[in-house]
Amino acid sequence: MRRKAIVIAATVLAIGATSAGIAIAAGSDGEKPITGSALAKAKAAALEHTGGGTVVETEVGDDGAAYGVEVRLDDGSEVEVELDGDFNVIGEEPDDDGADEENDSDDE
């Protein structure tokens, strides 16, 4: 009887831990990277728009755009290029995500 109670308790704990992990994952910022052929098209469109640079991050469905592509320019600044579903540029904005982190690490 005691063994059965231990197995049941362990099962309940395992289910609870799994549920908590799923809730944490679902509660994250929801950034989903672009994949497949869409990734190549989005990178090409963003780099053509910026005139070069390095793609540092991509995401699907970003702030009303179908795709968002973050590009680090040759001067070190970063911009986020917003694309529609046909990979046309619909916007661009400076990307300062993590700028405080970079500045903080320089102070150490």
C-alpha positions as CSV (number, residue, x, y, z in Angstrom):
1,M,0.0,0.0,0.0
2,R,2.8,2.4,0.9
3,R,4.6,1.7,-2.4
4,K,1.4,2.5,-4.3
5,A,1.1,5.9,-2.5
6,I,4.8,6.7,-3.3
7,V,4.2,5.9,-7.0
8,I,1.1,8.0,-7.1
9,A,2.9,10.9,-5.4
10,A,5.8,10.7,-7.8
11,T,3.5,10.7,-10.7
12,V,1.6,13.7,-9.5
13,L,4.9,15.6,-8.9
14,A,6.1,14.7,-12.4
15,I,2.9,15.9,-14.0
16,G,3.0,19.1,-12.0
17,A,6.6,19.8,-13.0
18,T,5.8,19.1,-16.7
19,S,2.8,21.4,-16.5
20,A,4.9,24.2,-15.0
21,G,7.5,23.8,-17.7
22,I,4.8,24.1,-20.4
23,A,3.4,27.2,-18.7
24,I,6.8,28.8,-18.5
25,A,7.5,28.1,-22.2
26,A,4.1,29.4,-23.3
27,G,4.6,32.5,-21.1
28,S,7.9,33.5,-22.8
29,D,8.0,36.4,-25.2
30,G,6.8,34.1,-28.0
31,E,9.5,34.9,-30.5
32,K,9.5,32.2,-33.1
33,P,12.5,32.3,-35.6
34,I,11.9,32.2,-39.3
35,T,12.7,28.8,-40.9
36,G,13.0,27.1,-44.2
37,S,12.8,28.9,-47.5
38,A,11.2,31.9,-45.8
39,L,14.4,32.4,-43.8
40,A,16.5,32.8,-47.0
41,K,13.9,35.2,-48.6
42,A,13.6,37.3,-45.4
43,K,17.4,37.6,-45.0
44,A,17.9,38.6,-48.6
45,A,15.1,41.2,-48.5
46,A,16.4,42.7,-45.3
47,L,20.0,42.8,-46.4
48,E,19.1,44.4,-49.7
49,H,17.1,47.0,-47.9
50,T,19.9,47.9,-45.5
51,G,22.6,47.7,-48.1
52,G,24.5,44.9,-46.2
53,G,25.3,43.9,-42.7
54,T,24.8,40.8,-40.7
55,V,21.5,39.2,-39.8
56,V,21.5,38.6,-36.0
57,E,18.0,37.4,-35.3
58,T,14.7,36.7,-37.1
59,E,11.2,36.2,-36.0
60,V,7.8,35.3,-37.4
61,G,4.8,37.7,-36.8
62,D,6.6,40.6,-35.2
63,D,4.7,43.7,-34.2
64,G,2.1,43.4,-37.0
65,A,4.6,42.4,-39.6
66,A,4.7,38.9,-41.1
67,Y,8.5,38.8,-40.5
68,G,11.0,40.7,-38.5
69,V,14.8,40.6,-39.3
70,E,17.3,42.2,-37.1
71,V,20.4,43.4,-38.9
72,R,23.7,44.6,-37.4
73,L,25.1,47.3,-39.7
74,D,28.8,47.9,-40.5
75,D,28.8,50.8,-38.0
76,G,27.7,48.4,-35.2
77,S,24.2,49.7,-34.9
78,E,21.2,47.4,-35.3
79,V,17.9,47.8,-37.1
80,E,14.9,45.7,-37.3
81,V,13.5,45.4,-40.8
82,E,9.8,44.5,-40.9
83,L,8.5,42.5,-43.9
84,D,5.0,41.6,-45.2
85,G,4.0,38.1,-46.2
86,D,5.5,38.6,-49.7
87,F,8.9,39.7,-48.2
88,N,8.3,43.4,-49.1
89,V,9.8,45.9,-46.6
90,I,7.0,47.6,-44.7
91,G,9.1,49.3,-42.0
92,E,12.4,49.7,-40.3
93,E,13.2,50.8,-36.8
94,P,16.4,51.0,-34.7
95,D,16.8,47.9,-32.6
96,D,18.2,48.7,-29.1
97,D,17.2,45.3,-27.5
98,G,20.0,44.4,-25.2
99,A,21.8,47.8,-25.6
100,D,21.8,48.2,-21.8
101,E,23.2,44.7,-21.3
102,E,26.0,45.5,-23.7
103,N,26.8,48.8,-22.0
104,D,26.7,47.1,-18.6
105,S,29.2,44.4,-19.7
106,D,31.5,47.1,-20.9
107,D,31.7,48.7,-17.5
108,E,33.0,45.5,-15.8
